[in-house]
Amino acid sequence: MTAGPRQVRSGPLPAPLELLRSSRPWTSTVYLASYLLIGPLLFAFTTAVVVVCFALSLLVFGVPLLIGSAAVVRGCAHIERARTGLIAEAVKADHRRVTEPGILNAVTTRWTDPAVLRDLAYLTVLFVPLLLLDALALGLWLTNLAVVLVPAWYWAVPEGGALGFIGVDDLPTALVATVVACALVPLSCYAVAGAARLHSTVARTVLGRPADPLAEARRVLASPGPLSRSGSDRNATTQGEL
């Protein structure tokens, strides 16, 4: 059974036919295309707010604005966390709480929080690499699909237009282009699904809760050991005899 769009996907991508039969290429398309629209807005808004607030913080009255700018960074990053729900489980954050009263304590807590700094890095530093990744994969996938359907619309393109580089100017040539494009569909399908998974993995790694290196040790310590099981078995045997 094909995994649902909210299920976390790991491991290698499925076989070409299984991938094409699933909803994964289309959810990946929506995920990548939405970043091309939302990503630049989040980048511009976050950068403008942070730069202006830090500049005004040089003045005494501007210090409280740093609290608001941290909230803006967290809010914009939360949009990206929620957006991963299109192809996987939505990312959960783990930000510090302000425990001490006072504006300076609030500013220090927020802007020394590794989660806020990772949010800012994702929204600004990683913006260009992620945008290029999504644009290239999405362009390859959509171009491939367009060429598959080229017999239906090649006649509407002026001579020497967008199809001039492949020489499609009659129906037989368009049909040949369609056959070639159909053969390349699995490749472009892997490209769009792989790019979406890579993007969501980056979002999960940077924006999500960091992995606990001692989680396995804590699980072992919390679980009952062999001595506990042996003691339980002896008690059960004793109670049965009574």
Phi, psi and omega in degrees: 000138182289138181292143178289163184292339182265000179277138179292127183253128178222172181080186182291156176292151181292175178298156185306313182294321178295320179294319181291328179284341183275174176273000187300315179300326184281320175293325176295321178298315179297319181297313181290317182294323180294329178290326178297334178269315186275323184306309179299324178294316179296320179297311183295315182293314180297314181298315181296315182295314183295315181296313182295316183293321179290326177294317179288338180291346175294338174263153185299317184289347183271351182300315179300338180295338179294330176294315179295323180293324176295322177295323178296316179299315180296320181294316179295320178294328179295328176299318179291324177297315181292327183293336177295343176295348177293328184233351182203189177288137180299144182282141176252139182261169179215081182267154178289152174258145177280117183253343181254141178287161177109146182294317182296321177295322179295316179296314182297317181298316183290317186269003167250005178284117180304329181294319178294319180294323176292322176302314181296320180296319179296316185287335185244299185294319183272000184300309184295311178301318180291323179296316179296317178302310182294318182294317181294313181295317181293320178297318178297316182294312183290324176296318178299315179295323180295321180289328176301323182264012187300329178299338183276344185220002183299327184293340182275351180271129179300152180301132182079013181276219187298334182265005183297329184288341176250003174068032179273105179223006176211169185294316179302317178295321178297321179293320177297317178298323178295317179298314179297318181295322178297323178293333181269356181301315179302322180296312180291330177294316175298323181296313183288320179291320179293320178295319178296319180293321178296317179298314181293328177293319176298315179299318181293321182289317186276317187268344184273179178290132179295146180293141179273113182294342181258011184299317181295319179296320179295323180295319180294318181292327182281336182279150179293137180273179181297326179295321179295319179293321179295317178297320179295320179296319180295319180297319180296321179294317180297316179296326179292321179293323179291000000 
